[in-house]
Amino acid sequence: MKFKCPKCSRFYVTERVISLCEECYSPLIYFYDYSKIRDNLSFTDVDSFWRYASLLPHVNPDFRISLGEGKTPLFKASRLNSVLGLNNLFLKDESRNPTNSFRDRAASLLVSHALSLNFKELVCASNGNLGAALAAYCARANVKSTIIVPKRVDIGKLAQMKIYGANIIYNGETVDESIRFVLEKFNNENVYPATSGFNPLIIEAQKTIAYEIVEQIGVPDYVIVPVGDGGSVYSLWKGFKEFHELGLSFKLPKMIGVQSSTCSPIVHAFEKGAQVEKASSGSTIALAILVLEPLNGELALSAIRESGGVALSVSDKDIAEAQRILALEEGVYAETASCATIAAVKKLSESGFLSKEENITCVITGSGLKDQYLLAALSGFSKNINLADKVGLKLRILRLISLGETYGYSLWNSLSKSVSLQAVYQHLNELEERGLIFSTERDNRKYYSITARGVKVLSALEELAFLL
Ligand SMILES: [Zn+2]
């Protein structure tokens, strides 16, 4: 395999996976000689993304582990179009993959590659989807999966990792710290590296989403992608460019990257025309894109700038609203990060940036069933305030406090102000009366922390959430 540094253009030829350039520490890119590929190009008629094997890093087909990933539907969102005043909004529904996210493409390629090199264990720091996908494919391949997850991880994704038998290690508040832990503790050649930003094959697998879009509806004017570590938006751009380069399409789309306004280092860099800088903090409901230090940030920026697109952020409130509208109008229950794309379309069409006739494709990266707010969703849109509703909100408050000492107003903000501040204080009082949290006062402010009993109740409640 041949890898190229996108920054200093140095080449590396190796059979094992290498992550970063030894000279400039930039994430490496898998390198193709397109003139050679062009002559042997053929797409096989298999029911998975392996259709594009001739445009993927070579893995001996005998080691191929597939659960039927890829070939996901792409359809016109007719009702959403009329709500948003558009005519040509399409959804590429990646939640229809085997473990309900776009990461299954990467998991299939990585686990097959690990198996072909005779690895017995794979390690990945993940804030959810990639960990869940790898756990499933490792189960199928009988390879041990060790997944490092931060405390803030979507409960549905954690459930998937558990049921697929992953060895789960909790480390850090956000995935940034989990990644550092992997680099410190698993820096040896006996485990296969599968963390996003540290394995160039991930981008190769994900670029097939772009190939499928071109085959399904041609090249859109705009492609909108949620942005966490930046790998996805770059992957799709690479895919579109390759099809163009190979003469399989005749134009390129503009790429739009969306982040949450509470954590948007790539948007900041785009707006300032500068390099990506680490965000100091962030607390979005869209956990799949909660990344403070995006490893593929520069690649994401290059994709957005080169394509003539934009990077923008949307509020958590707009993301939550978009999730509801997408479900109500299209029957698609998408994870919060995916819904940021819908919130972005709304914002950009209202501002006149997107016009009515333009072909816009949103990538729905994963299913809402993976969300941490599953319980709240169960009851949140009901007119009756029932037990599950109250339990849902308490669970969210308790979980937020379990992440570290906090105060009422900050909690209210984290809940996207979806309830009244008064209601938050009411819940805090009730939780304190029950001995699940305790408060300390300083600087005229009451700070809340979780008690040992609170931790027990939280874990029991989260277990229960699966049953409701
Ligand atoms: Zn370099």
Boltz pocket constraint, residues with backbone or C-beta under 6 A from the ligand:
constraints:
  - pocket:
      binder: B
      contacts: [[A, 5], [A, 6], [A, 7], [A, 8], [A, 9], [A, 10], [A, 21], [A, 22], [A, 23], [A, 24], [A, 25], [A, 26]]
      max_distance: 6.0
